[in-house]
């Protein structure tokens, strides 16, 4: 069952949507936790001008992909078990 879920197109579409949602919500929460309601210039100064933007983007992509894969598999497995 694992390989049939991993190879399905619906699984990868759900991974993309769940991963993107996770990255968006996580980034917003992290921004407000670190910077509060301060201006966007502080964020840009620390992440882009200090050349940390590559690490920032890669961490978001890897985290979103991992979370999307786990949650997508969970939802797809649960849906297939309920259809039995």
C-alpha positions as CSV (number, residue, x, y, z in Angstrom):
1,X,0.0,0.0,0.0
2,X,2.9,2.3,0.7
3,X,4.2,2.3,-2.9
4,X,0.8,2.7,-4.4
5,X,0.2,5.8,-2.3
6,X,3.7,7.3,-3.0
7,X,3.3,6.7,-6.7
8,X,-0.2,8.3,-7.0
9,X,-0.6,11.7,-8.6
10,X,-3.2,12.7,-6.0
11,X,-0.7,12.2,-3.2
12,X,1.9,14.5,-4.8
13,X,-0.7,17.2,-5.4
14,X,-1.8,17.0,-1.8
15,X,1.9,17.1,-0.7
16,X,2.3,20.4,-2.7
17,X,-0.8,22.0,-1.2
18,X,-0.2,20.9,2.4
19,X,3.5,21.8,2.1
20,X,2.8,25.3,0.7
21,X,0.2,25.9,3.4
22,X,2.6,24.8,6.1
23,X,5.4,27.1,4.8
24,X,3.0,30.1,4.5
25,X,1.5,29.7,8.0
26,X,4.9,28.8,9.6
27,X,6.6,31.7,8.1
28,X,3.9,34.1,9.2
29,X,4.0,32.8,12.8
30,X,7.8,32.9,12.9
31,X,7.8,36.5,11.5
32,X,5.4,37.8,14.1
33,X,7.2,35.9,16.9
34,X,10.6,37.3,16.0
35,X,9.8,40.7,14.7
36,X,6.4,41.5,16.1
37,X,4.7,44.3,14.4
38,X,7.9,46.0,13.4
39,X,8.5,47.0,9.8
40,X,9.4,44.6,7.0
41,X,12.7,46.4,6.6
42,X,14.1,44.7,9.7
43,X,13.3,41.3,8.2
44,X,14.8,42.2,4.9
45,X,17.9,43.5,6.5
46,X,18.5,40.4,8.5
47,X,17.5,37.8,5.9
48,X,18.5,39.2,2.5
49,X,21.3,41.7,3.1
50,X,23.1,39.4,5.5
51,X,23.0,36.7,2.7
52,X,20.9,34.3,4.8
53,X,18.1,34.1,2.2
54,X,19.4,30.9,0.6
55,X,19.3,29.1,3.9
56,X,15.9,30.6,4.7
57,X,14.4,29.5,1.5
58,X,16.0,26.0,1.6
59,X,14.8,25.4,5.1
60,X,11.3,26.4,4.2
61,X,11.3,24.1,1.1
62,X,12.7,21.1,3.0
63,X,10.4,21.6,6.0
64,X,7.3,22.1,3.7
65,X,8.2,19.0,1.7
66,X,8.7,16.8,4.8
67,X,5.5,18.0,6.5
68,X,3.5,17.7,3.2
69,X,4.8,14.1,2.6
70,X,3.9,12.9,6.1
71,X,0.5,14.6,6.3
72,X,-0.3,13.7,2.7
73,X,0.5,10.0,3.4
74,X,-1.6,10.1,6.5
75,X,-4.6,11.6,4.8
76,X,-4.3,9.3,1.8
77,X,-3.9,6.2,4.0
78,X,-6.9,7.2,6.1
79,X,-9.0,7.8,3.0
80,X,-8.1,4.4,1.5
81,X,-8.8,2.6,4.7
82,X,-12.2,4.2,5.0
83,X,-13.2,3.2,1.5
84,X,-12.7,-0.5,2.3
